[in-house]
Amino acid sequence: MEDNKRGIQGLRIKIIPLILVSIITISATYAGYQAAINAKQTNLQTLQQENEILQNTLDNIDINTQNIQQLQEQLNATLEKNRDLQRTINDLKQSERTIQQLQEQLNATLEQIETISQDHLQSQAKIQELEQEIAAKQQIIEDIEQELNQSTIFESVAILVDADIALEIQGNLNQYVVDIETIYSDIRLLTYSGNWKSPEEVRAFIQDLYYSSSGISGVILVGELPYAIWEYFPGDIGPLPYYYEDLDGIFQDQNKDGILDYHIEDNQKPEIWVSWMRPHSDNMAQSINGYLQKSHLYYSGNISYQDKALVAIDPDWIDATTEVTLALLQIYQKNNITVINGTAGISPQEYLNEYTKQYELTSVWSHSDNDQHEFARGDLTATTIKSLEDFELPLFSLFSSPPRVTF
């Protein structure tokens, strides 16, 4: 027991110093830690102070950045104003150059005005002279215009007469010319006689008249002048007045039988019209003199005809009825136009019944030859027509289909 106590006492003696050393060591370590803590607290305070300073600096930097942005905006605005000002300065410089140019032009104009002013007195005499010359020329122009207004543009019509009968009909033909030119003051009849031997000679003569200064619009062929023959169909031939009307057309005899059978038109229309005084008579001069004497009585008012027309159209041409009627309406009233037609055709007696009613004009559309009209319901011969009294005959008779010719 005693040994245990001594052992414990000895152990306590050994441990207590160790504990004291440990306490001292811990105290020293604590003091060191405390000092470190105090130092870190001091550093922390310093850092907090520095942070406050840094925050204040950052706030100042933000304020300065805003100020810099504002200053940049102000600078940009100033630069734009400066550019506007520069453009204005450039415009002013251009305006100055323009003003300078205008000033130079004004100075030149003033110089011209001064020169003109100096020459003005010297020019007065010349101006008066020119005014007098202009007045004289104006009077000439007025005289010419008056002459033109009083003048008449004439339509020229040629009359080609067979030389074999020219002397025998000269008196009555001259009277015919006087009658026409008296009644129709804008028409001039030009009379020519000749011994034309062929249709080609006649056509060449007409062409010369048309393309010369005469400038004819139509031709009246008097007597037994040559005429062209045309083959309408094989075996169906007849005179071709169009040979003398289409002056720039081409007519050919392609099968070389002496009869024209081919035609090319240049401008799709005739240049002139052609009319004939060629009665079927044993005494051509006597028949033409009779016609011319009758014409003189008509134009002098000694015989009169009713203002009406007769149209006779056989079935082959019945489609032309409307066109012919419309053409006659340019001359006659509708009630004064009588039309004989129909699918059954015309009879000679039907035609004669109307023919002798003193029509001023008759127009026949039928097949014919030298001696007769070949109506669909019978023939009307020249002998029958000749047997009628003169007063029963119309003044003008138009045959609208080519007569057949027998060789």
Backbone torsions as a table, in degrees:
resi	resn	phi	psi	omega
1	MET	NA	-45.6	-179.4
2	GLU	-65.9	-35.3	178.3
3	ASP	-66.0	-38.7	178.6
4	ASN	-62.5	-42.5	-179.2
5	LYS	-63.4	-40.1	-178.8
6	ARG	-69.2	-34.0	179.4
7	GLY	-67.5	-42.2	-179.0
8	ILE	-66.8	-37.3	-178.0
9	GLN	-67.0	-39.0	179.4
10	GLY	-67.6	-38.4	179.1
11	LEU	-64.0	-36.0	-178.6
12	ARG	-68.6	-36.4	-179.7
13	ILE	-64.5	-36.1	-178.4
14	LYS	-76.0	-37.2	-172.7
15	ILE	-78.5	-41.2	-174.8
16	ILE	-57.0	-43.6	179.5
17	PRO	-62.5	-38.3	178.7
18	LEU	-63.9	-39.8	179.9
19	ILE	-65.8	-42.5	-179.2
20	LEU	-61.3	-43.2	179.8
21	VAL	-61.8	-41.2	-179.5
22	SER	-63.6	-42.0	-179.5
23	ILE	-63.8	-42.8	-179.8
24	ILE	-61.9	-42.8	-179.2
25	THR	-63.7	-43.3	178.9
26	ILE	-63.2	-40.8	-179.8
27	SER	-62.6	-43.4	-180.0
28	ALA	-64.3	-42.1	179.3
29	THR	-63.7	-40.2	179.2
30	TYR	-62.6	-44.1	179.9
31	ALA	-60.8	-37.6	178.1
32	GLY	-66.7	-42.8	177.6
33	TYR	-61.7	-40.8	-178.6
34	GLN	-63.8	-42.4	178.4
35	ALA	-62.9	-39.6	178.7
36	ALA	-64.8	-40.9	178.2
37	ILE	-62.4	-45.0	179.7
38	ASN	-61.3	-40.4	179.5
39	ALA	-64.4	-43.3	179.6
40	LYS	-65.9	-37.0	175.8
41	GLN	-61.6	-42.0	178.1
42	THR	-61.8	-43.9	178.4
43	ASN	-63.0	-38.1	179.1
44	LEU	-63.2	-43.6	177.6
45	GLN	-60.7	-41.4	178.9
46	THR	-62.5	-43.1	179.1
47	LEU	-63.7	-39.6	178.4
48	GLN	-62.7	-42.2	177.6
49	GLN	-62.0	-44.9	179.6
50	GLU	-63.9	-37.5	179.0
51	ASN	-63.3	-41.9	177.2
52	GLU	-60.8	-44.3	178.8
53	ILE	-61.0	-44.4	-179.8
54	LEU	-63.6	-40.1	178.8
55	GLN	-62.4	-43.6	177.6
56	ASN	-60.9	-39.5	178.7
57	THR	-63.5	-43.7	178.0
58	LEU	-60.9	-41.3	178.1
59	ASP	-61.0	-42.0	178.7
60	ASN	-64.2	-38.3	179.4
61	ILE	-63.4	-43.1	177.3
62	ASP	-58.6	-43.4	179.8
63	ILE	-63.2	-42.9	179.8
64	ASN	-64.6	-37.6	178.5
65	THR	-62.4	-43.8	177.4
66	GLN	-61.9	-41.7	178.7
67	ASN	-62.9	-40.0	179.3
68	ILE	-64.0	-41.7	178.3
69	GLN	-61.5	-44.6	178.5
70	GLN	-61.1	-44.0	179.4
71	LEU	-63.2	-37.2	178.6
72	GLN	-63.5	-43.5	178.2
73	GLU	-62.2	-43.5	178.3
74	GLN	-62.9	-38.5	179.0
75	LEU	-65.0	-43.2	178.3
76	ASN	-61.0	-44.0	178.5
77	ALA	-61.2	-40.6	179.6
78	THR	-64.7	-41.1	178.8
79	LEU	-63.2	-41.1	178.6
80	GLU	-64.0	-41.3	176.5
81	LYS	-62.5	-37.2	179.7
82	ASN	-64.9	-41.0	177.7
83	ARG	-64.7	-43.8	177.0
84	ASP	-58.3	-42.6	179.6
85	LEU	-63.0	-38.7	179.5
86	GLN	-65.2	-42.2	177.2
87	ARG	-62.3	-40.2	178.1
88	THR	-61.9	-41.3	179.0
89	ILE	-63.1	-41.5	178.9
90	ASN	-63.8	-42.7	178.1
91	ASP	-61.9	-40.5	179.2
92	LEU	-64.3	-38.0	177.8
93	LYS	-64.9	-41.1	178.0
94	GLN	-64.4	-40.7	178.1
95	SER	-62.5	-38.4	177.8
96	GLU	-62.2	-42.4	178.3
97	ARG	-64.8	-41.6	178.6
98	THR	-62.4	-44.0	178.8
99	ILE	-61.0	-38.3	179.5
100	GLN	-65.0	-42.8	178.1
101	GLN	-63.2	-43.7	178.4
102	LEU	-62.5	-38.8	178.8
103	GLN	-63.4	-41.1	177.6
104	GLU	-63.1	-43.8	178.2
105	GLN	-63.0	-41.8	178.9
106	LEU	-61.1	-42.6	178.6
107	ASN	-61.7	-41.4	178.6
108	ALA	-64.5	-40.8	179.2
109	THR	-64.4	-41.7	178.0
110	LEU	-61.5	-37.1	177.2
111	GLU	-65.6	-41.9	177.8
112	GLN	-63.5	-43.3	178.4
113	ILE	-59.9	-41.5	179.1
114	GLU	-63.6	-41.2	178.7
115	THR	-64.8	-44.6	179.2
116	ILE	-62.0	-41.1	178.7
117	SER	-61.1	-39.3	179.4
118	GLN	-67.0	-35.2	-178.4
119	ASP	-85.7	-9.8	-172.8
120	HIS	-58.8	-48.9	-177.7
121	LEU	-61.6	-37.2	180.0
122	GLN	-70.4	-24.0	-176.5
123	SER	-87.0	-13.4	-175.6
124	GLN	-58.4	-43.6	-179.8
125	ALA	-64.4	-42.1	179.2
126	LYS	-64.5	-40.3	179.2
127	ILE	-62.3	-45.2	178.4
128	GLN	-61.4	-38.7	178.2
129	GLU	-64.2	-43.1	179.0
130	LEU	-66.3	-39.2	178.3
131	GLU	-61.5	-40.9	178.0
132	GLN	-65.3	-39.7	179.4
133	GLU	-66.2	-41.5	177.9
134	ILE	-63.0	-41.9	179.2
135	ALA	-62.1	-40.8	179.3
136	ALA	-64.6	-42.9	179.4
137	LYS	-67.8	-36.1	177.2
138	GLN	-62.9	-37.8	177.8
139	GLN	-65.4	-39.7	177.4
140	ILE	-62.1	-43.0	179.0
141	ILE	-61.7	-44.0	179.2
142	GLU	-62.8	-39.5	178.6
143	ASP	-64.4	-41.5	179.5
144	ILE	-65.4	-43.8	179.3
145	GLU	-61.2	-41.1	178.3
146	GLN	-63.6	-40.5	178.4
147	GLU	-65.0	-39.7	178.5
148	LEU	-66.2	-39.5	179.4
149	ASN	-65.2	-32.2	-179.1
150	GLN	-84.5	-15.5	-178.2
151	SER	-82.1	161.2	-178.3
152	THR	-122.2	136.6	174.7
153	ILE	-85.3	117.0	-173.7
154	PHE	-92.0	146.0	170.0
155	GLU	-97.7	122.8	-176.0
156	SER	-96.2	132.1	176.6
157	VAL	-125.6	128.4	-179.2
158	ALA	-92.4	142.3	172.9
159	ILE	-115.7	115.5	178.3
160	LEU	-102.1	119.3	-173.6
161	VAL	-113.5	134.7	173.9
162	ASP	-63.1	122.8	-176.4
163	ALA	-58.4	-23.8	-178.6
164	ASP	-65.8	-24.6	-178.9
165	ILE	-119.7	3.3	-173.1
166	ALA	-57.2	-46.4	-177.9
167	LEU	-67.4	-36.7	-176.3
168	GLU	-69.4	-29.6	-177.3
169	ILE	-106.8	5.2	-171.8
170	GLN	-57.7	-45.8	-177.6
171	GLY	-60.9	-49.8	-179.4
172	ASN	-68.2	-33.8	178.7
173	LEU	-68.0	-39.9	176.5
174	ASN	-60.0	-41.3	178.6
175	GLN	-64.4	-38.3	177.3
176	TYR	-60.4	-43.2	178.5
177	VAL	-62.0	-44.8	179.6
178	VAL	-61.4	-44.5	-179.0
179	ASP	-60.3	-47.0	-177.2
180	ILE	-65.2	-47.1	-175.9
181	GLU	-70.4	-24.3	177.0
182	THR	-74.4	-44.4	-177.7
183	ILE	-75.6	-40.8	-178.8
184	TYR	-111.6	91.3	-171.0
185	SER	-69.0	-15.4	-179.5
186	ASP	-96.3	11.3	-180.0
187	ILE	-115.5	137.1	174.4
188	ARG	-124.0	126.0	179.0
189	LEU	-96.9	127.2	-178.6
190	LEU	-111.3	116.4	-173.5
191	THR	-100.4	133.1	178.0
192	TYR	-136.3	144.7	174.0
193	SER	-126.4	151.5	-178.4
194	GLY	-172.2	168.5	177.4
195	ASN	-107.1	65.3	179.3
196	TRP	-70.0	129.3	-172.6
197	LYS	-96.0	-15.6	-175.2
198	SER	-148.8	159.6	175.2
199	PRO	-59.0	-32.8	179.9
200	GLU	-63.8	-38.6	178.5
201	GLU	-66.6	-42.5	179.5
202	VAL	-62.3	-46.0	-178.3
203	ARG	-63.5	-41.0	179.0
204	ALA	-62.5	-39.7	179.0
205	PHE	-65.0	-43.1	179.4
206	ILE	-64.8	-40.8	178.4
207	GLN	-60.8	-40.8	178.1
208	ASP	-61.4	-40.6	179.2
209	LEU	-65.8	-41.7	-175.7
210	TYR	-68.1	-42.2	-174.9
211	TYR	-89.4	0.3	177.2
212	SER	-93.9	-171.0	179.7
213	SER	-66.8	-16.5	179.2
214	SER	-64.1	-41.6	175.6
215	GLY	54.8	50.0	-174.8
216	ILE	-65.3	151.5	175.9
217	SER	-107.2	-13.8	-179.8
218	GLY	-161.6	167.0	-178.9
219	VAL	-137.3	136.7	171.6
220	ILE	-109.9	119.9	-178.4
221	LEU	-98.9	121.7	-172.8
222	VAL	-116.0	123.5	177.3
223	GLY	97.9	-169.6	-176.6
224	GLU	-87.3	67.0	177.4
225	LEU	-81.1	150.9	179.3
226	PRO	-61.0	147.2	176.4
227	TYR	-138.5	153.2	-179.2
228	ALA	-77.7	147.2	176.8
229	ILE	-109.1	137.2	-176.9
230	TRP	-123.4	138.3	176.3
231	GLU	-95.9	105.3	-178.8
232	TYR	-74.5	-45.6	174.3
233	PHE	-141.3	164.0	176.9
234	PRO	-54.3	120.3	-178.5
235	GLY	84.5	-6.7	-179.1
236	ASP	-113.3	99.9	-175.1
237	ILE	-126.0	161.5	179.1
238	GLY	-173.6	173.0	178.7
239	PRO	-60.3	152.7	-179.7
240	LEU	-127.6	85.9	176.4
241	PRO	-58.5	-28.6	-177.5
242	TYR	-61.5	-19.9	177.2
243	TYR	-60.9	-31.2	179.3
244	TYR	-94.4	-5.0	-177.4
245	GLU	-100.2	-42.3	178.5
246	ASP	-87.8	87.2	-170.0
247	LEU	-76.9	-20.1	177.5
248	ASP	-107.7	8.1	177.0
249	GLY	-79.3	166.1	179.5
250	ILE	-114.2	124.3	178.5
251	PHE	-116.6	134.0	-176.5
252	GLN	-136.9	155.0	172.0
253	ASP	-109.4	88.9	-171.3
254	GLN	-73.0	-31.1	-179.6
255	ASN	-94.2	5.6	172.3
256	LYS	58.6	40.0	177.5
257	ASP	-105.7	10.2	178.4
258	GLY	86.3	4.2	-178.4
259	ILE	-125.4	130.5	-180.0
260	LEU	-63.8	139.8	-179.8
261	ASP	-144.7	5.7	-177.9
262	TYR	-143.2	136.5	-174.8
263	HIS	-142.0	133.7	174.5
264	ILE	-122.0	122.1	177.9
265	GLU	-89.8	140.3	-179.5
266	ASP	-82.8	-47.4	-176.6
267	ASN	-124.1	18.5	172.8
268	GLN	65.0	23.5	175.9
269	LYS	-160.9	155.0	178.2
270	PRO	-75.4	153.3	177.6
271	GLU	-84.6	-33.0	-177.5
272	ILE	-139.1	172.3	170.6
273	TRP	-106.2	158.5	-179.2
274	VAL	-132.6	135.5	175.3
275	SER	-129.0	157.4	-175.2
276	TRP	-124.3	140.3	162.5
277	MET	-114.7	88.4	-174.4
278	ARG	-144.0	72.5	-178.8
279	PRO	-67.9	149.6	175.1
280	HIS	-81.1	97.0	-171.1
281	SER	-148.8	151.0	174.1
282	ASP	-75.9	-20.1	179.4
283	ASN	-127.1	89.2	-173.6
284	MET	-59.9	-47.0	-177.0
285	ALA	-61.8	-42.6	-178.9
286	GLN	-63.7	-43.5	-179.5
287	SER	-65.6	-40.3	180.0
288	ILE	-69.6	-38.8	175.8
289	ASN	-60.0	-40.0	177.9
290	GLY	-61.9	-42.8	178.9
291	TYR	-64.4	-43.9	-178.1
292	LEU	-66.1	-37.2	177.0
293	GLN	-65.3	-41.1	177.9
294	LYS	-64.4	-39.2	177.6
295	SER	-62.2	-40.1	179.8
296	HIS	-64.5	-40.4	177.4
297	LEU	-61.6	-38.3	179.8
298	TYR	-67.5	-49.6	-176.0
299	TYR	-70.0	-24.5	178.5
300	SER	-88.9	-0.4	176.0
301	GLY	84.2	11.5	-178.3
302	ASN	-86.6	-16.0	169.9
303	ILE	-133.9	151.0	-178.6
304	SER	-137.4	154.3	177.2
305	TYR	-126.9	154.0	177.0
306	GLN	-68.8	145.3	-176.8
307	ASP	-79.6	73.8	-176.7
308	LYS	-153.4	163.1	-175.9
309	ALA	-133.4	150.2	177.7
310	LEU	-119.1	130.7	177.4
311	VAL	-121.4	125.2	177.5
312	ALA	-118.5	115.8	-174.1
313	ILE	-125.0	116.8	176.5
314	ASP	-77.3	166.0	-173.5
315	PRO	-55.5	-32.7	-177.5
316	ASP	-62.4	-21.8	-177.9
317	TRP	-121.3	18.0	-173.0
318	ILE	-61.5	-26.7	178.8
319	ASP	-67.3	-16.2	-179.7
320	ALA	-86.2	-1.0	-174.9
321	THR	-55.8	-50.2	-177.3
322	THR	-63.0	-44.2	-178.5
323	GLU	-63.1	-42.6	179.3
324	VAL	-65.3	-42.0	-179.7
325	THR	-63.1	-43.3	179.0
326	LEU	-62.1	-37.1	178.3
327	ALA	-64.8	-41.8	-178.8
328	LEU	-71.0	-24.4	177.8
329	LEU	-65.4	-14.6	174.8
330	GLN	-74.5	-15.6	-176.7
331	ILE	-116.3	-40.5	-172.3
332	TYR	-117.9	155.2	172.3
333	GLN	-68.7	154.5	-177.0
334	LYS	-59.2	-39.7	-178.6
335	ASN	-71.0	-11.7	-178.3
336	ASN	-102.3	15.4	176.9
337	ILE	-116.0	118.9	177.9
338	THR	-106.6	129.1	-178.6
339	VAL	-118.3	125.3	173.5
340	ILE	-109.3	117.7	177.2
341	ASN	-158.6	-168.6	-179.5
342	GLY	140.4	153.0	-177.9
343	THR	-65.7	-23.9	179.7
344	ALA	-79.1	-14.7	180.0
345	GLY	92.0	177.6	-175.1
346	ILE	-106.5	140.9	173.3
347	SER	-98.8	152.0	179.6
348	PRO	-56.6	-41.9	-177.5
349	GLN	-68.0	-38.4	177.5
350	GLU	-59.2	-42.7	179.5
351	TYR	-67.7	-44.6	-178.8
352	LEU	-63.4	-34.2	-179.7
353	ASN	-59.2	-36.1	178.1
354	GLU	-88.3	-35.1	-174.2
355	TYR	-57.3	-32.0	-174.0
356	THR	-93.0	14.7	-178.1
357	LYS	-97.5	29.2	174.5
358	GLN	56.9	50.4	171.2
359	TYR	-73.7	145.7	175.4
360	GLU	-72.5	-33.7	-176.0
361	LEU	-144.1	138.9	171.0
362	THR	-124.3	144.2	177.6
363	SER	-129.1	117.8	-175.2
364	VAL	-108.8	128.6	176.2
365	TRP	-119.0	94.8	-179.1
366	SER	-160.2	168.3	172.0
367	HIS	-72.9	142.8	-177.4
368	SER	-148.6	163.6	166.0
369	ASP	-137.3	-165.8	-174.7
370	ASN	-63.5	-22.5	-171.4
371	ASP	-114.5	-8.7	-173.4
372	GLN	-165.1	158.0	166.1
373	HIS	-91.8	128.6	-178.4
374	GLU	-99.3	76.1	177.4
375	PHE	-65.9	159.3	-177.2
376	ALA	-61.4	-27.4	-176.9
377	ARG	-114.3	27.9	176.2
378	GLY	137.9	163.2	-177.0
379	ASP	-98.7	142.5	174.0
380	LEU	-113.1	113.7	-172.0
381	THR	-88.0	159.3	176.1
382	ALA	-64.0	-31.7	178.5
383	THR	-60.6	-42.1	178.8
384	THR	-63.5	-42.6	-179.9
385	ILE	-63.2	-42.3	-178.6
386	LYS	-65.4	-24.7	-178.3
387	SER	-76.0	-12.3	-178.8
388	LEU	-75.5	151.5	175.4
389	GLU	-68.6	150.7	-175.5
390	ASP	-58.8	-38.9	-177.4
391	PHE	-68.4	-17.8	179.9
392	GLU	-81.4	-14.3	-174.8
393	LEU	-85.9	145.4	175.1
394	PRO	-71.3	161.2	-180.0
395	LEU	-71.2	-44.5	-178.1
396	PHE	-124.8	137.6	174.5
397	SER	-127.6	126.2	-179.9
398	LEU	-111.8	132.4	177.2
399	PHE	-112.7	114.2	-169.7
400	SER	-95.8	4.5	173.1
401	SER	-125.3	142.9	-177.0
402	PRO	-67.8	130.7	177.5
403	PRO	-69.6	145.0	174.8
404	ARG	-73.7	146.4	-178.4
405	VAL	-120.4	134.0	178.9
406	THR	-105.8	132.8	178.6
407	PHE	-108.8	NA	NA
